Amino acid sequence: MSDLNKYIKSAADPVSAALRIENLLNIPEFEKSTKKLSVPDLKSLVDLISLSGFLYRYLCRHPYSAEIGSESFSLQQLKQNPLGSMEELRIMKYQQLLNITWMDFSNNYGYEQILFALSHLAEFIFNKVIDIGLPETHSQLITQHMATFGLGKLGASELNFSSDIDLIFVCSNTS
C-alpha cells in the first residue's frame, strides 16, 4: 500500500487519483486485480485514473479490467474473440481503449505503435459491426459488391484518441 500512496502523491492530479483509487478499492474485484499488477503497471494505472474520468468510470463498471488493462494491443487476439452482440463489441472497444491508453501512459511503446493500435481497432470494429449488425445475406451482398476505403488518418494508420474516421463506400452496379 505504501507504493500505491507514493504513486498517488506523484500522479498528475493527486487529488483525483486519491479519491478515485479510494472509491475503486472499495470494489473487491478491482482490489483483487490490482494485487496482480507489476509495480510499473500500478504506477501507470494511478496516472491513468488521475487524468481520465472516462476510464475511471469504465473501471468502476468493469473492475476486472484493471488486471487485463496493462496488456498490449493485439489484433490477432481481437480476431479470435467470438463477439456475438453489439453490447459485447461495445465492452471490447472500451477494454481495448483502456489497453491502448495504458500502453501510452506506460511509455513502453512508441508513438507509432499507439497510432497503429488505434487505427486497427477502428478497422476491426467497423468490420465487426457489419458482421454482427447485418443478417448474413445482407453481409454477403455488401462484402461481395462493395469496397470500403479508409481515408486520412485511418487510411494512413495514424488515428489518435480524438480522430474521427473518414470512409468512402464504392459499390458495383448490379442492376
Secondary structure, DSSP 4 states (H G I P E B T S, - for coil): -HHHHHHHHHSSSHHHHHHHHHHHHTSHHHHHHHTTS-HHHHHHHHHHHHH-HHHHHHHHH-TTHHHHTTSPP-HHHHHH----SHHHHHHHHHHHHHHHHHHHHHT-S-HHHHHHHHHHHHHHHHHHHHHHHS-HHHHHHHHHHEEEEEEHHHHTT---TT---EEEEEE----
